[in-house]
Amino acid sequence: MDDMSQGLAPPETALRRPVRRWWRTAIPLAIALVLALIPPPPGLAQHAWYYFALFAGVVAALMTEPLPNAAVGLAGLSAAGLLSRWVLFDPIDQARQGFNIVSQTVNWMLSGFASTTVWLVASAFMFALGYQKTGLGRRVALLLVRALGRNTISLGYACAFSDAVMAPFTPSNTARGAGIIFPIVINLPPLYESYPNDPSARRIGGYLMWTSFAACCVTSTLFMTALAPNFLAIEFIRKIAHVDIGYGAWMRASLPFALPLLLALPLLSFVFYRPQVIRSAAASEWAVRELKAMGPVSRPELMLAVLVVGAILLWVLAGSWMDPTLATFVVLSLMLVTGVLTWEDMAKNHAAWSTLVMLASLVTMADGLARAGFIKWFASYVAAHIGGMPPGLMIMVLVAVYFLSHYMFASLTAHTTAMMPVMLGVGLAIPGMPAAQLAMGLAMTSGIMGVITPYATGAAPPYYNSGYIPSGDFWRLGAIFGLIFLVALLGIGLPLLPG
């Protein structure tokens, strides 16, 4: 442990460019073209089907990575813009209304860059940069290693429980997972000679990144106040299903399945993404020596700590009069004013700007599915194919469809807004459907479905772009843990809900 690196920079071998292979481009193009050539399903407009084909091709490209993900998102958005006359707008509406397609297309293409979540995610990278530059992140990481570093799983529990402690008081999982937890966790792997974009990433970095991210998704469902879309879902449920959900009712529904998931999460991550470092008997002693070598807390560290605490207080206490993104901008401005970071530091933060472009593009692309009419058709299609089932089975199907349809969304808020009223309407139109059980079952998916893709929730991109979890691994783990979370909800959570 004495020769552990003190920085976040990977060895020189990590900087080698990945080899581009023809199949990385061929597969997304083939998926898009094949879908586009297939006649649309009954009831779906041709332009909406074309848009879905384009969207499916972009998602496939995010998996195969023919280009960096930011470039994939930008290319997909550009393609949608160029083809908007045929994929985004109904030709009949174009002729009847005579609206300016060019103007509407450009406004739509830029809409993702106006998303507060997108900027909050990008700001999380700036927070992480502050932790790195001042040394505060390394100090906090060393303190964790000193206390729990002898065992990798115990470090995993420390990451998961850190999120759980903050969750009841932080209604933005992006602010919590990306802005608070990620900047600290990103400093842990280098202490074990585990570096981003390098084979050593699997030593311990990938395990810690995935555990921290997945824990954020679970706590977002466990606590009603841990995720803003939870409140949006509750409001839709109150207005449409006439079911009132308070904090106590939420906890009675979430505890039976979400708490066991949280407790098992570090072990599940260990099984499905096993780290190479299991134990390090000398880790704690090494951390003690490193902390002594760092000396007392420096002025920049103290200043950053004060600013971070201020950001947390604003996120927790000022939600009614200050958007979390505005609070983050205020703190970032103070970082610049106090010299914790310089503008040059921020301008050179490649990961932050790449993530901003990627997420803004994907948020807009996902919105296009609703704009083209695909989401409305999809919900109607599901409703037409579940008639005649027993109410209990229909609830399971509706919850599963609602959960899995999140593959088509890049925002939990957008998904809740677009799909919750539709799914409630579909379910409540079925005779004998228990409204309370359906409503709560749908509400319980809000946080856990964020685990399935790298763009499913604002907390995901920092972990995805950390360099510790390759794209293919992230999608694979998202599918595995998404299935585990869904099975836990359907098998444990739903049966215990009141009818």
Protein Blocks (a to p, Z undefined) as FASTA:
>chain_A
ZZpcfbfbdcfklmpccdddfklmmmmmmmmmmmmmpccdehiafklmmmmmmmmmmmmm
mmnopacfklmmmmmmmmmmmmmmmmmpcfklmmmnopafklmmmmmmmmmmmpmklmmm
mmmmmmmmmmmmnommmmmmmmmmmmmmmpmklmmmmmmmmmmmmmmmmcbfklmmmmmm
mmmmmmmmmmnopaehifklmmmmmmmmmmmmmmmmmmmmmpmklpfklmmmmmmmmmmn
opacdfklmmmmmmmmmmmmmmmmmmmmmmmmccfblbdfklmmmmmmmmmmnopadfkl
mmmmmmmmmmmmmmmmmmmmocfklmmmmmmmmmmmnomacfklmmmmmklmmmmmmmmm
mmmmmmmmmmnommmmmmmmmmmmmgoiafklmmmmmmmmmmmmmmmpcbfklmmmmmmm
mmmmmmmmpghiafklmmmmmmmmmmmmmmmpmklpmklmmmmmnopacfklmmmmmmmm
mmmmmmmmmmmmmmmpcZZ
